[in-house]
Amino acid sequence: AMTGLTKSLALDGRPHNIAAGQIDFGNVVSAISAKMATGMPQADGSVASEPRMSADDAADAVFYMAQLPLSANVLSMTVMATKMPLVGR
């Protein structure tokens, strides 16, 4: 739903100099993701800790998109810890 909304806003906003983009974050260090450091159920049934990236890295991605001129846009960006075991779950 969010991807469709982002695409629609990006297209409909063009005549009004409105740019829209979507950022999908992987595991970011926060109170919500604390359990990921100690262990999460994996697809094979095991429990393992999962890599997380810093909140500063997430903020850098937001800043990158925000500082672009209106002549350029990042429609979709996925930012995740380099060693995450899977992509897109």
CNS distance restraints for C-alpha pairs under 8 A (distance, minus, plus):
assign (resid   1 and name CA) (resid   5 and name CA) 6.25 0.50 0.50
assign (resid   2 and name CA) (resid   6 and name CA) 6.02 0.50 0.50
assign (resid   2 and name CA) (resid  22 and name CA) 7.92 0.50 0.50
assign (resid   3 and name CA) (resid   7 and name CA) 6.20 0.50 0.50
assign (resid   3 and name CA) (resid  22 and name CA) 7.13 0.50 0.50
assign (resid   4 and name CA) (resid   8 and name CA) 6.09 0.50 0.50
assign (resid   5 and name CA) (resid   9 and name CA) 6.07 0.50 0.50
assign (resid   6 and name CA) (resid  10 and name CA) 6.02 0.50 0.50
assign (resid   6 and name CA) (resid  20 and name CA) 6.13 0.50 0.50
assign (resid   6 and name CA) (resid  21 and name CA) 6.12 0.50 0.50
assign (resid   6 and name CA) (resid  22 and name CA) 6.42 0.50 0.50
assign (resid   6 and name CA) (resid  75 and name CA) 7.63 0.50 0.50
assign (resid   7 and name CA) (resid  11 and name CA) 6.22 0.50 0.50
assign (resid   7 and name CA) (resid  20 and name CA) 7.63 0.50 0.50
assign (resid   7 and name CA) (resid  21 and name CA) 7.89 0.50 0.50
assign (resid   7 and name CA) (resid  75 and name CA) 7.40 0.50 0.50
assign (resid   8 and name CA) (resid  12 and name CA) 5.94 0.50 0.50
assign (resid   9 and name CA) (resid  13 and name CA) 5.56 0.50 0.50
assign (resid   9 and name CA) (resid  19 and name CA) 7.76 0.50 0.50
assign (resid   9 and name CA) (resid  20 and name CA) 6.21 0.50 0.50
assign (resid  10 and name CA) (resid  14 and name CA) 6.47 0.50 0.50
assign (resid  10 and name CA) (resid  18 and name CA) 7.04 0.50 0.50
assign (resid  10 and name CA) (resid  19 and name CA) 5.51 0.50 0.50
assign (resid  10 and name CA) (resid  20 and name CA) 4.79 0.50 0.50
assign (resid  10 and name CA) (resid  21 and name CA) 7.21 0.50 0.50
assign (resid  10 and name CA) (resid  75 and name CA) 7.63 0.50 0.50
assign (resid  13 and name CA) (resid  17 and name CA) 6.22 0.50 0.50
assign (resid  13 and name CA) (resid  18 and name CA) 4.55 0.50 0.50
assign (resid  13 and name CA) (resid  19 and name CA) 6.40 0.50 0.50
assign (resid  13 and name CA) (resid  20 and name CA) 7.82 0.50 0.50
assign (resid  14 and name CA) (resid  18 and name CA) 5.61 0.50 0.50
assign (resid  14 and name CA) (resid  19 and name CA) 6.83 0.50 0.50
assign (resid  17 and name CA) (resid  70 and name CA) 6.62 0.50 0.50
assign (resid  18 and name CA) (resid  70 and name CA) 7.49 0.50 0.50
assign (resid  19 and name CA) (resid  70 and name CA) 6.57 0.50 0.50
assign (resid  19 and name CA) (resid  73 and name CA) 6.44 0.50 0.50
assign (resid  20 and name CA) (resid  73 and name CA) 7.37 0.50 0.50
assign (resid  20 and name CA) (resid  74 and name CA) 7.89 0.50 0.50
assign (resid  20 and name CA) (resid  75 and name CA) 6.58 0.50 0.50
assign (resid  21 and name CA) (resid  65 and name CA) 7.78 0.50 0.50
assign (resid  21 and name CA) (resid  73 and name CA) 7.09 0.50 0.50
assign (resid  21 and name CA) (resid  74 and name CA) 5.69 0.50 0.50
assign (resid  21 and name CA) (resid  75 and name CA) 4.25 0.50 0.50
assign (resid  21 and name CA) (resid  76 and name CA) 5.65 0.50 0.50
assign (resid  21 and name CA) (resid  77 and name CA) 7.88 0.50 0.50
assign (resid  22 and name CA) (resid  74 and name CA) 7.83 0.50 0.50
assign (resid  22 and name CA) (resid  75 and name CA) 6.07 0.50 0.50
assign (resid  22 and name CA) (resid  76 and name CA) 4.82 0.50 0.50
assign (resid  22 and name CA) (resid  77 and name CA) 6.29 0.50 0.50
assign (resid  23 and name CA) (resid  62 and name CA) 7.67 0.50 0.50
assign (resid  23 and name CA) (resid  76 and name CA) 5.97 0.50 0.50
assign (resid  23 and name CA) (resid  77 and name CA) 4.84 0.50 0.50
assign (resid  23 and name CA) (resid  78 and name CA) 5.82 0.50 0.50
assign (resid  23 and name CA) (resid  79 and name CA) 7.31 0.50 0.50
assign (resid  24 and name CA) (resid  76 and name CA) 7.80 0.50 0.50
assign (resid  24 and name CA) (resid  77 and name CA) 6.18 0.50 0.50
assign (resid  24 and name CA) (resid  78 and name CA) 4.66 0.50 0.50
assign (resid  24 and name CA) (resid  79 and name CA) 6.24 0.50 0.50
assign (resid  25 and name CA) (resid  58 and name CA) 7.23 0.50 0.50
assign (resid  25 and name CA) (resid  78 and name CA) 5.90 0.50 0.50
assign (resid  25 and name CA) (resid  79 and name CA) 4.96 0.50 0.50
assign (resid  25 and name CA) (resid  80 and name CA) 5.76 0.50 0.50
assign (resid  26 and name CA) (resid  52 and name CA) 7.54 0.50 0.50
assign (resid  26 and name CA) (resid  53 and name CA) 7.84 0.50 0.50
assign (resid  26 and name CA) (resid  78 and name CA) 7.52 0.50 0.50
assign (resid  26 and name CA) (resid  79 and name CA) 6.03 0.50 0.50
assign (resid  26 and name CA) (resid  80 and name CA) 4.20 0.50 0.50
assign (resid  26 and name CA) (resid  81 and name CA) 6.57 0.50 0.50
assign (resid  27 and name CA) (resid  33 and name CA) 6.74 0.50 0.50
assign (resid  27 and name CA) (resid  36 and name CA) 7.96 0.50 0.50
assign (resid  27 and name CA) (resid  50 and name CA) 7.92 0.50 0.50
assign (resid  27 and name CA) (resid  51 and name CA) 7.02 0.50 0.50
assign (resid  27 and name CA) (resid  52 and name CA) 4.69 0.50 0.50
assign (resid  27 and name CA) (resid  53 and name CA) 6.23 0.50 0.50
assign (resid  27 and name CA) (resid  80 and name CA) 6.35 0.50 0.50
assign (resid  27 and name CA) (resid  81 and name CA) 6.65 0.50 0.50
assign (resid  28 and name CA) (resid  33 and name CA) 6.76 0.50 0.50
assign (resid  28 and name CA) (resid  52 and name CA) 5.17 0.50 0.50
assign (resid  28 and name CA) (resid  53 and name CA) 4.87 0.50 0.50
assign (resid  28 and name CA) (resid  54 and name CA) 5.72 0.50 0.50
assign (resid  28 and name CA) (resid  55 and name CA) 5.86 0.50 0.50
assign (resid  28 and name CA) (resid  58 and name CA) 7.27 0.50 0.50
assign (resid  28 and name CA) (resid  80 and name CA) 7.71 0.50 0.50
assign (resid  28 and name CA) (resid  81 and name CA) 7.87 0.50 0.50
assign (resid  29 and name CA) (resid  33 and name CA) 6.01 0.50 0.50
assign (resid  29 and name CA) (resid  34 and name CA) 6.93 0.50 0.50
assign (resid  29 and name CA) (resid  52 and name CA) 5.67 0.50 0.50
assign (resid  29 and name CA) (resid  53 and name CA) 5.93 0.50 0.50
assign (resid  29 and name CA) (resid  54 and name CA) 5.34 0.50 0.50
assign (resid  29 and name CA) (resid  55 and name CA) 5.99 0.50 0.50
assign (resid  30 and name CA) (resid  34 and name CA) 6.20 0.50 0.50
assign (resid  30 and name CA) (resid  55 and name CA) 7.47 0.50 0.50
assign (resid  33 and name CA) (resid  37 and name CA) 7.48 0.50 0.50
assign (resid  34 and name CA) (resid  38 and name CA) 7.38 0.50 0.50
assign (resid  35 and name CA) (resid  39 and name CA) 6.18 0.50 0.50
assign (resid  35 and name CA) (resid  40 and name CA) 7.04 0.50 0.50
assign (resid  36 and name CA) (resid  40 and name CA) 5.60 0.50 0.50
assign (resid  36 and name CA) (resid  49 and name CA) 5.55 0.50 0.50
assign (resid  36 and name CA) (resid  50 and name CA) 5.38 0.50 0.50
assign (resid  36 and name CA) (resid  51 and name CA) 7.61 0.50 0.50
assign (resid  36 and name CA) (resid  52 and name CA) 7.80 0.50 0.50
assign (resid  37 and name CA) (resid  49 and name CA) 4.89 0.50 0.50
assign (resid  37 and name CA) (resid  50 and name CA) 5.81 0.50 0.50
assign (resid  37 and name CA) (resid  51 and name CA) 7.00 0.50 0.50
assign (resid  37 and name CA) (resid  52 and name CA) 7.57 0.50 0.50
assign (resid  38 and name CA) (resid  48 and name CA) 7.29 0.50 0.50
assign (resid  38 and name CA) (resid  49 and name CA) 5.14 0.50 0.50
assign (resid  38 and name CA) (resid  50 and name CA) 7.93 0.50 0.50
assign (resid  39 and name CA) (resid  47 and name CA) 5.46 0.50 0.50
assign (resid  39 and name CA) (resid  48 and name CA) 4.45 0.50 0.50
assign (resid  39 and name CA) (resid  49 and name CA) 3.99 0.50 0.50
assign (resid  39 and name CA) (resid  50 and name CA) 6.84 0.50 0.50
assign (resid  40 and name CA) (resid  47 and name CA) 5.16 0.50 0.50
assign (resid  40 and name CA) (resid  48 and name CA) 5.45 0.50 0.50
assign (resid  40 and name CA) (resid  49 and name CA) 5.99 0.50 0.50
assign (resid  40 and name CA) (resid  50 and name CA) 7.11 0.50 0.50
assign (resid  41 and name CA) (resid  45 and name CA) 6.22 0.50 0.50
assign (resid  41 and name CA) (resid  46 and name CA) 5.83 0.50 0.50
assign (resid  41 and name CA) (resid  47 and name CA) 4.46 0.50 0.50
assign (resid  41 and name CA) (resid  48 and name CA) 6.67 0.50 0.50
assign (resid  42 and name CA) (resid  46 and name CA) 5.36 0.50 0.50
assign (resid  42 and name CA) (resid  47 and name CA) 5.73 0.50 0.50
assign (resid  42 and name CA) (resid  48 and name CA) 6.82 0.50 0.50
assign (resid  50 and name CA) (resid  84 and name CA) 6.46 0.50 0.50
assign (resid  50 and name CA) (resid  85 and name CA) 7.52 0.50 0.50
assign (resid  51 and name CA) (resid  81 and name CA) 6.02 0.50 0.50
assign (resid  51 and name CA) (resid  82 and name CA) 7.87 0.50 0.50
assign (resid  51 and name CA) (resid  83 and name CA) 6.11 0.50 0.50
assign (resid  51 and name CA) (resid  84 and name CA) 5.62 0.50 0.50
assign (resid  52 and name CA) (resid  80 and name CA) 7.61 0.50 0.50
assign (resid  52 and name CA) (resid  81 and name CA) 5.38 0.50 0.50
assign (resid  52 and name CA) (resid  84 and name CA) 7.70 0.50 0.50
assign (resid  53 and name CA) (resid  57 and name CA) 6.67 0.50 0.50
assign (resid  53 and name CA) (resid  58 and name CA) 7.69 0.50 0.50
assign (resid  53 and name CA) (resid  80 and name CA) 6.66 0.50 0.50
assign (resid  53 and name CA) (resid  81 and name CA) 4.91 0.50 0.50
assign (resid  54 and name CA) (resid  58 and name CA) 6.77 0.50 0.50
assign (resid  55 and name CA) (resid  59 and name CA) 6.16 0.50 0.50
assign (resid  56 and name CA) (resid  60 and name CA) 6.08 0.50 0.50
assign (resid  57 and name CA) (resid  61 and name CA) 6.48 0.50 0.50
assign (resid  58 and name CA) (resid  62 and name CA) 6.58 0.50 0.50
assign (resid  58 and name CA) (resid  79 and name CA) 7.21 0.50 0.50
assign (resid  59 and name CA) (resid  63 and name CA) 6.12 0.50 0.50
assign (resid  60 and name CA) (resid  64 and name CA) 6.05 0.50 0.50
assign (resid  61 and name CA) (resid  65 and name CA) 6.44 0.50 0.50
assign (resid  61 and name CA) (resid  79 and name CA) 7.54 0.50 0.50
assign (resid  62 and name CA) (resid  66 and name CA) 6.15 0.50 0.50
assign (resid  63 and name CA) (resid  67 and name CA) 6.03 0.50 0.50
assign (resid  64 and name CA) (resid  68 and name CA) 6.73 0.50 0.50
assign (resid  65 and name CA) (resid  73 and name CA) 7.25 0.50 0.50
assign (resid  65 and name CA) (resid  74 and name CA) 6.43 0.50 0.50
assign (resid  68 and name CA) (resid  72 and name CA) 6.18 0.50 0.50
assign (resid  68 and name CA) (resid  73 and name CA) 6.77 0.50 0.50
assign (resid  69 and name CA) (resid  73 and name CA) 7.74 0.50 0.50
assign (resid  80 and name CA) (resid  84 and name CA) 7.16 0.50 0.50
